[in-house]
């Protein structure tokens, strides 16, 4: 009887934890991991964009790498710096607010590929 009582308490505890409806504790104001976080769910806790203002969005800036092809990376943002890869796999860093290039590593072979 005692074992059934303990197992019942454990089951109820697990059920209570699983029913938690709070926002994830991992929420961050940065995008420091691939697809936004360890869950890879593209979730952000930022609240500046919401259903009331989403139609007002405009392009803030564009970054042209001058490579042939399109950028096919999922950039990350850490401390207001956006890190990404060009179509020829050259890493770059941009000011996330302005799009101004901070640095870019040009490989020797990139000119041959492009």
C-alpha positions in Angstrom: 0.0 0.0 0.0 2.8 2.4 0.9 4.5 1.8 -2.6 1.2 2.6 -4.4 0.9 5.8 -2.4 4.5 6.8 -3.3 4.0 5.9 -7.0 0.8 7.9 -7.0 2.5 11.0 -5.6 5.3 10.7 -8.2 2.7 10.4 -11.0 0.8 13.4 -9.8 4.0 15.4 -9.4 5.0 14.6 -13.0 1.6 15.5 -14.3 1.7 18.9 -12.5 5.0 19.7 -14.0 3.9 18.6 -17.5 0.8 20.9 -17.3 2.8 24.1 -16.7 1.6 26.8 -19.1 4.2 29.4 -18.4 6.6 30.7 -21.0 9.7 28.7 -21.3 12.4 29.5 -18.8 15.0 29.4 -21.6 13.5 32.5 -23.2 16.2 35.0 -24.1 16.5 38.4 -25.6 19.2 37.0 -27.9 19.3 34.5 -30.7 22.5 32.8 -29.7 21.8 29.3 -30.9 20.8 27.7 -34.2 17.0 28.1 -34.7 16.8 30.2 -31.5 17.6 27.8 -28.7 18.1 24.2 -27.7 14.5 23.3 -28.6 15.0 24.6 -32.2 11.5 26.1 -32.3 12.2 29.6 -33.6 10.7 31.0 -30.4 11.7 34.4 -29.1 10.5 36.2 -25.9 10.8 39.6 -27.6 7.4 41.4 -27.6 8.1 44.4 -29.9 6.4 42.7 -32.8 2.9 41.6 -32.0 -0.4 41.0 -33.9 -1.4 44.7 -33.5 1.7 46.1 -35.3 3.0 43.2 -37.5 1.5 44.9 -40.7 3.6 48.0 -40.1 7.0 46.1 -40.4 9.4 47.5 -43.0 12.8 46.4 -44.2 15.4 48.0 -41.8 18.5 47.1 -43.8 19.9 44.7 -46.3 23.3 43.0 -46.5 24.8 42.2 -49.9 27.7 39.8 -49.9 28.4 40.2 -53.7 28.7 36.4 -53.9 26.9 34.5 -56.5 24.1 32.6 -54.9 21.9 33.3 -51.9 22.7 33.2 -48.2 21.4 29.9 -46.9 22.3 30.1 -43.2 20.4 30.6 -40.0 22.2 33.5 -38.4 22.6 34.0 -34.7 22.6 37.3 -32.7 24.8 37.7 -29.6 25.3 41.1 -27.9 23.7 42.9 -30.8 26.0 41.3 -33.3 24.6 39.1 -36.1 26.9 36.3 -37.2 26.2 34.4 -40.5 27.8 32.8 -43.5 27.8 33.9 -47.2 26.9 31.6 -50.1 30.5 30.8 -50.4 30.8 29.9 -46.7 32.6 32.9 -45.6 31.7 33.9 -42.0 30.7 37.5 -41.3 29.6 39.7 -38.4 27.1 42.7 -38.7 25.7 45.3 -36.4 22.3 43.7 -35.9 20.6 47.2 -35.6 22.2 48.8 -38.6 23.4 46.0 -40.9 26.9 47.6 -41.0 29.6 45.0 -41.6 31.9 44.6 -38.6 34.1 41.9 -40.2 34.1 39.2 -42.9 36.6 36.4 -43.5 37.4 36.1 -47.2 38.8 32.7 -48.1 41.5 32.4 -50.8 39.2 29.9 -52.7 36.1 32.2 -52.7 37.2 34.1 -55.8 37.5 30.8 -57.7 34.1 29.6 -56.6 32.3 32.9 -57.3 
